[in-house]
Amino acid sequence: MPISLSLPLILASASPRRKELLRLAGLPFKVKPAQVDEAARRGETPQDHVRRLSLEKAHAVAMENPASVVLGADTIVVIDGIILGKPENKKQAREMLRKLSNRSHTVFTGYTLSCVAEKICRTGIARSCVRFKNIEPEEINWYINTNEPYDKAGGYAAQGQGAAFIRSISGSYTNVIGLPLANVLDMLKKMNVLRYT
């Protein structure tokens, strides 16, 4: 049974994970990455951070494409109140994995759907808790020598080889990948944009 959208959908992200999740859901969409400063602001909570960035990304692209619904999203990994970004090198990746080893951390994704022509803007935040096993030094060495850690928040991919470290996930699995798919689909339905035909 195909999915139909009453308005064109644009993903304001170049993330291959988000693109794959939308494809898996059967959604037709175009990709137009937003260019925004993703640095955290002083005093900003992790939830405020992802909500603001998802809004900024969606708004930036929606203003240039007023007749489309634009999806903006931002995902972060948080442990001990600290946001773990994307490691830039092996040293940073090693430090992140050591910090996450044998502990639980939180993944937040802010997501926003915006359409200028319809004067619609809705936003939400998904939260998942991920528990890692104890990661041995040789496992860390193996993983940081793959290509996986370096474009992922927290330095691991739940849908890739990084799954070997995950003991459990509480909350949305797709949120940990980068987009809480069920939440986004529900929001599109409530906006009367998505229909199952």
MDAnalysis code that builds the backbone (N, CA, C; Angstrom):
import MDAnalysis as mda
import numpy as np

u = mda.Universe.empty(591, n_residues=197, atom_resindex=np.repeat(np.arange(197), 3), trajectory=True)
u.add_TopologyAttr("name", ["N", "CA", "C"] * 197)
u.add_TopologyAttr("resid", np.arange(1, 198))
u.add_TopologyAttr("resname", ["MET", "PRO", "ILE", "SER", "LEU", "SER", "LEU", "PRO", "LEU", "ILE", "LEU", "ALA", "SER", "ALA", "SER", "PRO", "ARG", "ARG", "LYS", "GLU", "LEU", "LEU", "ARG", "LEU", "ALA", "GLY", "LEU", "PRO", "PHE", "LYS", "VAL", "LYS", "PRO", "ALA", "GLN", "VAL", "ASP", "GLU", "ALA", "ALA", "ARG", "ARG", "GLY", "GLU", "THR", "PRO", "GLN", "ASP", "HIS", "VAL", "ARG", "ARG", "LEU", "SER", "LEU", "GLU", "LYS", "ALA", "HIS", "ALA", "VAL", "ALA", "MET", "GLU", "ASN", "PRO", "ALA", "SER", "VAL", "VAL", "LEU", "GLY", "ALA", "ASP", "THR", "ILE", "VAL", "VAL", "ILE", "ASP", "GLY", "ILE", "ILE", "LEU", "GLY", "LYS", "PRO", "GLU", "ASN", "LYS", "LYS", "GLN", "ALA", "ARG", "GLU", "MET", "LEU", "ARG", "LYS", "LEU", "SER", "ASN", "ARG", "SER", "HIS", "THR", "VAL", "PHE", "THR", "GLY", "TYR", "THR", "LEU", "SER", "CYS", "VAL", "ALA", "GLU", "LYS", "ILE", "CYS", "ARG", "THR", "GLY", "ILE", "ALA", "ARG", "SER", "CYS", "VAL", "ARG", "PHE", "LYS", "ASN", "ILE", "GLU", "PRO", "GLU", "GLU", "ILE", "ASN", "TRP", "TYR", "ILE", "ASN", "THR", "ASN", "GLU", "PRO", "TYR", "ASP", "LYS", "ALA", "GLY", "GLY", "TYR", "ALA", "ALA", "GLN", "GLY", "GLN", "GLY", "ALA", "ALA", "PHE", "ILE", "ARG", "SER", "ILE", "SER", "GLY", "SER", "TYR", "THR", "ASN", "VAL", "ILE", "GLY", "LEU", "PRO", "LEU", "ALA", "ASN", "VAL", "LEU", "ASP", "MET", "LEU", "LYS", "LYS", "MET", "ASN", "VAL", "LEU", "ARG", "TYR", "THR"])
u.atoms.positions = np.array([
    [0.849, -1.182, 0.000],
    [0.000, 0.000, 0.000],
    [0.894, 1.245, 0.000],
    [0.808, 2.082, -1.055],
    [1.709, 3.230, -1.154],
    [1.339, 4.349, -0.192],
    [2.331, 5.182, 0.087],
    [2.127, 6.380, 0.890],
    [2.032, 7.561, -0.066],
    [1.079, 8.464, 0.192],
    [0.991, 9.670, -0.619],
    [1.119, 10.888, 0.286],
    [1.747, 11.925, -0.258],
    [1.923, 13.179, 0.459],
    [1.188, 14.275, -0.297],
    [0.467, 15.109, 0.428],
    [-0.276, 16.197, -0.207],
    [0.621, 17.370, -0.573],
    [1.826, 17.398, -0.001],
    [2.804, 18.445, -0.305],
    [4.172, 17.799, -0.520],
    [5.030, 18.400, -1.341],
    [6.377, 17.842, -1.501],
    [7.134, 17.883, -0.173],
    [7.963, 16.872, 0.060],
    [8.753, 16.783, 1.285],
    [10.226, 16.989, 0.956],
    [10.885, 17.845, 1.742],
    [12.319, 18.087, 1.589],
    [13.013, 17.747, 2.907],
    [14.076, 16.966, 2.823],
    [14.917, 16.677, 3.982],
    [16.050, 17.696, 4.013],
    [16.100, 18.495, 5.087],
    [17.119, 19.545, 5.196],
    [18.390, 18.983, 5.835],
    [18.875, 17.867, 5.291],
    [20.035, 17.175, 5.853],
    [20.681, 16.319, 4.790],
    [22.011, 16.208, 4.869],
    [22.736, 15.325, 3.959],
    [22.990, 13.961, 4.590],
    [22.467, 13.727, 5.793],
    [22.725, 12.477, 6.512],
    [22.262, 11.255, 5.723],
    [23.170, 10.336, 5.396],
    [22.757, 9.122, 4.689],
    [21.831, 8.261, 5.527],
    [21.965, 8.325, 6.863],
    [21.077, 7.537, 7.715],
    [19.641, 8.042, 7.649],
    [19.476, 9.353, 7.703],
    [18.120, 9.909, 7.623],
    [17.487, 9.627, 6.262],
    [18.291, 9.743, 5.210],
    [17.772, 9.443, 3.868],
    [17.310, 7.993, 3.779],
    [18.104, 7.081, 4.320],
    [17.757, 5.668, 4.263],
    [16.480, 5.368, 5.055],
    [16.328, 5.995, 6.214],
    [15.124, 5.769, 7.024],
    [13.867, 6.259, 6.302],
    [13.948, 7.422, 5.665],
    [12.787, 7.925, 4.924],
    [12.471, 7.025, 3.731],
    [13.518, 6.511, 3.083],
    [13.294, 5.579, 1.965],
    [12.626, 4.296, 2.450],
    [13.092, 3.783, 3.594],
    [12.514, 2.558, 4.147],
    [11.027, 2.739, 4.455],
    [10.652, 3.949, 4.846],
    [9.245, 4.231, 5.155],
    [8.403, 4.426, 3.896],
    [9.059, 4.491, 2.738],
    [8.337, 4.661, 1.483],
    [7.965, 6.095, 1.168],
    [8.636, 7.055, 1.796],
    [8.308, 8.465, 1.579],
    [9.055, 9.032, 0.377],
    [8.358, 9.713, -0.518],
    [9.052, 10.437, -1.593],
    [9.589, 11.755, -1.030],
    [10.835, 12.095, -1.344],
    [11.411, 13.330, -0.799],
    [12.603, 13.766, -1.636],
    [12.958, 15.027, -1.462],
    [14.173, 15.588, -2.035],
    [15.103, 15.981, -0.895],
    [16.381, 16.149, -1.209],
    [17.375, 16.501, -0.195],
    [17.955, 17.872, -0.513],
    [17.867, 18.778, 0.459],
    [18.490, 20.099, 0.349],
    [19.087, 20.435, 1.711],
    [20.352, 20.084, 1.929],
    [20.969, 20.295, 3.244],
    [20.973, 21.771, 3.658],
    [20.650, 22.002, 4.917],
    [20.686, 23.362, 5.466],
    [22.092, 23.678, 5.948],
    [22.453, 24.932, 5.833],
    [23.760, 25.397, 6.316],
    [23.528, 26.260, 7.547],
    [23.717, 25.675, 8.724],
    [23.551, 26.432, 9.971],
    [24.731, 26.137, 10.901],
    [24.967, 27.056, 11.816],
    [26.021, 26.880, 12.816],
    [25.495, 25.925, 13.885],
    [26.158, 24.777, 14.035],
    [25.665, 23.754, 14.950],
    [26.306, 23.822, 16.338],
    [27.064, 24.865, 16.603],
    [27.705, 24.995, 17.920],
    [26.652, 25.215, 19.003],
    [26.878, 24.586, 20.159],
    [25.965, 24.764, 21.293],
    [26.133, 26.162, 21.864],
    [25.028, 26.706, 22.380],
    [25.070, 28.019, 23.003],
    [25.238, 27.881, 24.509],
    [25.816, 28.879, 25.100],
    [26.077, 28.859, 26.535],
    [24.768, 28.732, 27.318],
    [24.734, 27.783, 28.248],
    [23.559, 27.581, 29.080],
    [22.447, 26.787, 28.423],
    [22.673, 26.345, 27.209],
    [21.649, 25.618, 26.457],
    [21.612, 24.155, 26.890],
    [20.431, 23.641, 27.220],
    [20.316, 22.222, 27.573],
    [20.409, 21.384, 26.298],
    [20.735, 20.079, 26.429],
    [20.760, 19.234, 25.228],
    [19.436, 19.252, 24.466],
    [18.307, 19.233, 25.213],
    [16.998, 19.258, 24.550],
    [16.786, 20.573, 23.796],
    [17.140, 21.691, 24.439],
    [17.008, 22.994, 23.773],
    [17.901, 23.065, 22.536],
    [19.084, 22.480, 22.644],
    [20.055, 22.500, 21.542],
    [19.497, 21.796, 20.306],
    [19.005, 20.567, 20.466],
    [18.519, 19.829, 19.290],
    [17.233, 20.433, 18.737],
    [16.376, 20.966, 19.629],
    [15.148, 21.612, 19.148],
    [15.496, 22.856, 18.315],
    [16.392, 23.686, 18.841],
    [16.770, 24.907, 18.126],
    [17.385, 24.589, 16.766],
    [18.310, 23.631, 16.732],
    [18.956, 23.326, 15.460],
    [17.987, 22.721, 14.449],
    [17.070, 21.876, 14.905],
    [16.093, 21.317, 13.967],
    [15.207, 22.426, 13.397],
    [14.828, 23.387, 14.253],
    [14.031, 24.528, 13.795],
    [14.812, 25.384, 12.803],
    [16.083, 25.674, 13.126],
    [16.893, 26.507, 12.240],
    [17.115, 25.850, 10.886],
    [17.368, 24.546, 10.906],
    [17.577, 23.825, 9.641],
    [16.301, 23.830, 8.793],
    [15.177, 23.504, 9.423],
    [13.905, 23.468, 8.688],
    [13.554, 24.856, 8.160],
    [13.724, 25.878, 8.994],
    [13.355, 27.246, 8.608],
    [14.211, 27.735, 7.439],
    [15.520, 27.462, 7.489],
    [16.425, 27.933, 6.439],
    [16.017, 27.408, 5.070],
    [15.654, 26.144, 5.004],
    [15.277, 25.540, 3.720],
    [13.832, 25.870, 3.356],
    [12.947, 25.955, 4.358],
    [11.533, 26.255, 4.093],
    [11.354, 27.641, 3.500],
    [12.169, 28.605, 3.916],
    [12.048, 29.964, 3.374],
    [12.358, 30.009, 1.880],
    [13.223, 29.085, 1.428],
    [13.576, 29.030, 0.008],
    [12.644, 28.103, -0.781],
    [11.847, 27.316, -0.067],
    [10.933, 26.356, -0.705],
    [9.581, 26.423, -0.003],
    [8.870, 27.550, -0.143],
    [7.669, 27.799, 0.661],
    [6.506, 26.839, 0.424],
    [6.464, 26.184, -0.744],
    [5.344, 25.293, -1.044],
    [5.610, 23.849, -0.616],
    [6.745, 23.603, 0.019],
    [7.102, 22.245, 0.455],
    [7.092, 22.144, 1.973],
    [6.950, 20.908, 2.454],
    [7.139, 20.626, 3.874],
    [8.607, 20.251, 4.056],
    [9.276, 20.945, 4.958],
    [10.707, 20.718, 5.162],
    [10.934, 20.055, 6.516],
    [11.720, 18.979, 6.493],
    [12.064, 18.252, 7.709],
    [13.488, 18.598, 8.126],
    [13.617, 19.204, 9.292],
    [14.914, 19.470, 9.882],
    [15.116, 18.584, 11.092],
    [16.334, 18.111, 11.309],
    [16.604, 17.239, 12.455],
    [18.036, 17.424, 12.936],
    [18.228, 17.172, 14.214],
    [19.569, 17.197, 14.786],
    [19.644, 16.163, 15.897],
    [20.704, 15.361, 15.900],
    [20.872, 14.274, 16.868],
    [22.163, 14.462, 17.646],
    [22.083, 14.258, 18.963],
    [23.279, 14.333, 19.805],
    [23.311, 13.167, 20.784],
    [24.506, 12.856, 21.238],
    [24.737, 11.856, 22.283],
    [25.182, 12.602, 23.535],
    [24.570, 12.261, 24.677],
    [24.871, 12.966, 25.926],
    [25.229, 11.961, 27.015],
    [26.322, 12.220, 27.708],
    [26.702, 11.416, 28.869],
    [27.312, 12.354, 29.913],
    [26.902, 12.181, 31.165],
    [27.358, 13.058, 32.255],
    [27.082, 14.527, 31.957],
    [25.989, 14.790, 31.240],
    [25.633, 16.161, 30.903],
    [26.471, 16.777, 29.808],
    [27.356, 15.994, 29.211],
    [28.256, 16.485, 28.164],
    [27.788, 15.985, 26.802],
    [27.719, 16.896, 25.829],
    [27.365, 16.518, 24.460],
    [28.601, 15.974, 23.754],
    [28.472, 14.746, 23.245],
    [29.553, 14.153, 22.454],
    [29.258, 14.390, 20.976],
    [30.106, 15.145, 20.331],
    [29.920, 15.422, 18.911],
    [30.494, 14.311, 18.053],
    [30.894, 14.667, 16.854],
    [31.505, 13.699, 15.934],
    [33.016, 13.744, 16.117],
    [33.638, 12.609, 16.395],
    [35.098, 12.625, 16.579],
    [35.808, 13.007, 15.288],
    [36.844, 13.804, 15.429],
    [37.594, 14.264, 14.257],
    [38.797, 13.385, 13.952],
    [39.191, 12.545, 14.922],
    [40.365, 11.704, 14.726],
    [40.285, 10.476, 15.633],
    [41.268, 9.596, 15.526],
    [41.258, 8.354, 16.300],
    [41.338, 8.610, 17.802],
    [42.098, 9.623, 18.189],
    [42.229, 9.932, 19.612],
    [40.879, 10.304, 20.210],
    [40.149, 11.170, 19.522],
    [38.827, 11.567, 20.016],
    [37.856, 10.391, 20.021],
    [37.904, 9.572, 18.974],
    [37.014, 8.402, 18.904],
    [37.310, 7.442, 20.052],
    [38.589, 7.221, 20.341],
    [38.981, 6.331, 21.441],
    [38.459, 6.867, 22.783],
    [38.607, 8.181, 23.004],
    [38.152, 8.789, 24.251],
    [36.644, 8.658, 24.420],
    [35.904, 8.850, 23.328],
    [34.446, 8.728, 23.396],
    [34.023, 7.308, 23.736],
    [34.622, 6.333, 23.073],
    [34.252, 4.944, 23.315],
    [34.616, 4.511, 24.736],
    [35.731, 4.977, 25.244],
    [36.097, 4.685, 26.635],
    [35.064, 5.273, 27.591],
    [34.606, 6.480, 27.293],
    [33.613, 7.147, 28.143],
    [32.271, 6.400, 28.127],
    [31.904, 5.863, 26.947],
    [30.617, 5.177, 26.794],
    [30.650, 3.727, 27.290],
    [31.836, 3.153, 27.369],
    [31.994, 1.738, 27.720],
    [31.374, 1.392, 29.071],
    [30.554, 0.322, 29.069],
    [29.955, -0.234, 30.283],
    [29.042, 0.762, 31.001],
    [28.462, 1.695, 30.252],
    [27.592, 2.710, 30.838],
    [26.392, 2.968, 29.933],
    [25.447, 3.740, 30.453],
    [24.300, 4.182, 29.669],
    [24.497, 5.632, 29.251],
    [24.012, 5.959, 28.071],
    [24.014, 7.339, 27.611],
    [22.680, 7.644, 26.947],
    [22.450, 8.911, 26.693],
    [21.171, 9.347, 26.124],
    [21.383, 9.911, 24.729],
    [20.466, 9.556, 23.829],
    [20.465, 10.117, 22.476],
    [19.211, 10.982, 22.325],
    [19.423, 12.249, 21.984],
    [18.319, 13.174, 21.735],
    [18.298, 13.533, 20.257],
    [17.100, 13.555, 19.675],
    [16.927, 14.102, 18.330],
    [15.809, 15.128, 18.368],
    [16.129, 16.334, 17.907],
    [15.100, 17.328, 17.673],
    [14.651, 17.201, 16.228],
    [13.354, 17.306, 15.992],
    [12.830, 17.209, 14.628],
    [11.749, 18.269, 14.432],
    [11.771, 18.893, 13.265],
    [10.833, 19.965, 12.947],
    [10.307, 19.775, 11.537],
    [9.011, 19.988, 11.367],
    [8.375, 20.014, 10.054],
    [7.808, 21.412, 9.840],
    [8.202, 22.042, 8.739],
    [7.808, 23.426, 8.493],
    [7.347, 23.613, 7.056],
    [6.249, 24.340, 6.890],
    [5.749, 24.699, 5.560],
    [5.304, 26.158, 5.616],
    [6.004, 27.011, 4.882],
    [5.718, 28.443, 4.906],
    [4.350, 28.743, 4.304],
    [4.030, 28.151, 3.157],
    [2.768, 28.435, 2.471],
    [1.557, 28.079, 3.326],
    [1.654, 26.980, 4.068],
    [0.540, 26.529, 4.909],
    [0.610, 27.102, 6.328],
    [1.658, 27.892, 6.594],
    [1.867, 28.492, 7.918],
    [1.860, 27.438, 9.023],
    [2.597, 26.355, 8.761],
    [2.690, 25.244, 9.708],
    [4.140, 25.091, 10.153],
    [4.336, 24.942, 11.449],
    [5.658, 24.608, 11.979],
    [5.454, 23.810, 13.253],
    [5.854, 22.550, 13.210],
    [5.716, 21.676, 14.383],
    [7.071, 21.066, 14.715],
    [7.322, 20.943, 15.992],
    [8.611, 20.428, 16.427],
    [8.448, 19.466, 17.595],
    [9.406, 18.574, 17.748],
    [9.377, 17.619, 18.846],
    [10.791, 17.150, 19.180],
    [10.886, 16.426, 20.287],
    [12.176, 15.874, 20.717],
    [11.972, 14.409, 21.084],
    [12.845, 13.555, 20.583],
    [12.828, 12.129, 20.951],
    [14.028, 11.842, 21.837],
    [13.829, 10.955, 22.814],
    [14.893, 10.602, 23.758],
    [14.995, 9.085, 23.851],
    [16.198, 8.559, 23.693],
    [16.441, 7.118, 23.831],
    [17.628, 6.917, 24.772],
    [17.565, 5.838, 25.537],
    [18.667, 5.492, 26.434],
    [19.372, 4.252, 25.887],
    [20.684, 4.343, 25.721],
    [21.474, 3.254, 25.145],
    [22.477, 2.759, 26.182],
    [22.485, 1.438, 26.404],
    [23.433, 0.826, 27.343],
    [24.502, 0.091, 26.561],
    [25.771, 0.430, 26.830],
    [26.896, -0.235, 26.176],
    [27.468, -1.335, 27.067],
    [27.992, -2.353, 26.440],
    [28.751, -3.372, 27.152],
    [30.129, -2.817, 27.491],
    [30.887, -3.552, 28.265],
    [32.280, -3.181, 28.505],
    [33.070, -3.416, 27.214],
    [33.651, -2.353, 26.675],
    [34.377, -2.466, 25.409],
    [35.863, -2.655, 25.708],
    [36.399, -3.773, 25.304],
    [37.804, -4.085, 25.554],
    [38.715, -3.205, 24.678],
    [39.959, -2.956, 25.132],
    [40.876, -2.104, 24.361],
    [41.070, -2.568, 22.919],
    [41.143, -3.890, 22.703],
    [41.345, -4.371, 21.332],
    [40.107, -4.111, 20.461],
    [38.922, -4.105, 21.100],
    [37.697, -3.794, 20.358],
    [37.683, -2.320, 19.956],
    [38.121, -1.461, 20.856],
    [38.207, -0.032, 20.532],
    [39.205, 0.185, 19.393],
    [40.369, -0.467, 19.478],
    [41.370, -0.337, 18.414],
    [40.809, -0.772, 17.067],
    [40.096, -1.883, 17.075],
    [39.470, -2.374, 15.836],
    [38.490, -1.347, 15.290],
    [37.627, -0.821, 16.158],
    [36.541, 0.045, 15.697],
    [37.047, 1.392, 15.188],
    [38.036, 1.970, 15.878],
    [38.507, 3.284, 15.426],
    [39.298, 3.196, 14.128],
    [39.640, 1.986, 13.705],
    [40.307, 1.787, 12.420],
    [39.333, 1.467, 11.291],
    [38.034, 1.449, 11.615],
    [37.018, 1.392, 10.562],
    [36.665, 2.836, 10.217],
    [35.822, 3.031, 9.219],
    [35.399, 4.387, 8.844],
    [34.186, 4.865, 9.628],
    [33.625, 3.998, 10.463],
    [32.334, 4.312, 11.073],
    [32.306, 5.493, 12.049],
    [33.264, 5.634, 12.950],
    [33.058, 6.601, 14.032],
    [33.048, 8.069, 13.621],
    [33.570, 8.409, 12.449],
    [33.993, 9.788, 12.206],
    [32.939, 10.735, 11.647],
    [31.762, 10.257, 11.326],
    [30.687, 11.198, 10.981],
    [29.439, 10.887, 11.802],
    [29.673, 10.328, 12.999],
    [28.559, 9.927, 13.871],
    [28.672, 10.626, 15.224],
    [27.564, 11.162, 15.693],
    [27.534, 11.717, 17.046],
    [27.844, 10.600, 18.042],
    [28.766, 10.868, 18.944],
    [29.155, 9.856, 19.923],
    [30.182, 8.877, 19.414],
    [30.480, 8.925, 18.117],
    [31.531, 8.082, 17.562],
    [31.160, 6.635, 17.317],
    [29.862, 6.345, 17.119],
    [29.475, 4.960, 16.805],
    [28.205, 4.947, 15.961],
    [27.995, 3.833, 15.258],
    [26.810, 3.655, 14.423],
    [26.006, 2.471, 14.936],
    [24.799, 2.752, 15.440],
    [23.943, 1.682, 15.979],
    [23.500, 0.721, 14.889],
    [23.454, 1.199, 13.638],
    [22.986, 0.363, 12.529],
    [24.143, -0.305, 11.800],
    [25.365, -0.103, 12.322],
    [26.536, -0.675, 11.669],
    [27.318, -1.576, 12.602],
    [28.648, -1.554, 12.459],
    [29.492, -2.406, 13.301],
    [29.450, -1.987, 14.772],
    [29.079, -0.734, 15.018],
    [28.939, -0.250, 16.391],
    [27.842, -0.964, 17.164],
    [26.946, -1.659, 16.459],
    [25.891, -2.429, 17.135],
    [26.482, -3.501, 18.053],
    [27.723, -3.897, 17.790],
    [28.385, -4.915, 18.610],
    [28.582, -4.461, 20.053],
    [28.492, -3.154, 20.306],
    [28.717, -2.631, 21.655],
    [27.425, -2.433, 22.444],
    [26.271, -2.533, 21.790],
    [25.008, -2.161, 22.418],
    [24.369, -3.345, 23.151],
    [24.194, -3.185, 24.457],
    [23.487, -4.198, 25.254],
    [21.978, -4.016, 25.160],
    [21.523, -2.762, 25.209],
    [20.079, -2.521, 25.172],
    [19.797, -1.088, 24.741],
    [18.577, -0.902, 24.221],
    [18.087, 0.433, 23.865],
    [16.695, 0.584, 24.453],
    [16.473, 1.651, 25.192],
    [15.151, 1.991, 25.700],
    [14.673, 3.226, 24.957],
    [13.562, 3.098, 24.247],
    [13.084, 4.198, 23.409],
    [13.235, 3.853, 21.944],
    [13.119, 4.850, 21.098],
    [13.139, 4.656, 19.648],
    [14.513, 4.231, 19.146],
    [14.542, 3.092, 18.450],
    [15.793, 2.639, 17.826],
    [16.199, 3.569, 16.692],
    [15.215, 4.005, 15.867],
    [15.561, 4.860, 14.734],
    [16.044, 6.233, 15.212],
    [15.624, 6.646, 16.396],
    [16.153, 7.881, 16.975],
    [17.660, 7.779, 17.174],
    [18.130, 6.615, 17.626],
    [19.561, 6.402, 17.852],
    [20.315, 6.461, 16.522],
    [19.664, 6.059, 15.448],
    [20.280, 6.133, 14.116],
    [20.316, 7.582, 13.614],
    [19.332, 8.380, 14.022],
    [19.353, 9.774, 13.607],
    [18.013, 10.407, 13.287],
    [16.913, 9.621, 13.351],
    [15.596, 10.195, 13.074],
    [14.512, 9.313, 13.699],
    [13.729, 9.845, 14.641],
    [12.638, 9.041, 15.228],
    [11.496, 8.903, 14.219],
    [11.576, 7.881, 13.407],
    [10.712, 7.748, 12.238],
    [9.226, 7.738, 12.587],
    [8.838, 6.969, 13.611],
    [7.422, 6.895, 13.988],
    [6.894, 8.273, 14.381],
    [7.701, 9.039, 15.102],
    [7.291, 10.383, 15.527],
    [7.076, 11.290, 14.325],
    [7.996, 11.218, 13.365],
    [7.905, 12.073, 12.179],
    [6.683, 11.705, 11.345],
    [6.437, 10.410, 11.167],
    [5.270, 9.967, 10.396],
    [3.977, 10.398, 11.084],
    [3.917, 10.268, 12.406],
    [2.726, 10.702, 13.148],
    [2.492, 12.195, 12.988],
    [3.576, 12.975, 13.008],
    [3.447, 14.421, 12.853],
    [2.945, 14.775, 11.457],
    [3.451, 14.087, 10.445],
    [2.976, 14.320, 9.070],
    [1.491, 13.979, 8.940],
    [1.057, 12.903, 9.610],
    [-0.373, 12.538, 9.570],
    [-1.232, 13.605, 10.254],
    [-0.778, 14.095, 11.411],
    [-1.538, 15.119, 12.143],
    [-1.607, 16.428, 11.363],
    [-0.630, 16.659, 10.516],
    [-0.621, 17.848, 9.658],
    [-1.456, 17.635, 8.395],
    [-2.041, 16.432, 8.249],
    [-2.832, 16.064, 7.062],
    [-2.003, 16.117, 5.781],
    [-0.732, 15.825, 5.923],
    [0.160, 15.784, 4.753],
    [0.344, 14.350, 4.260],
    [0.361, 13.394, 5.164],
    [0.616, 11.993, 4.820],
    [-0.656, 11.178, 4.857],
    [-0.833, 10.333, 3.829],
    [-1.966, 9.402, 3.792],
    [-1.505, 8.039, 3.311],
    [-2.077, 7.006, 3.884],
    [-1.849, 5.643, 3.400],
    [-2.995, 5.305, 2.452],
    [-2.643, 5.086, 1.174],
    [-3.703, 4.898, 0.166],
    [-3.697, 3.488, -0.409],
])
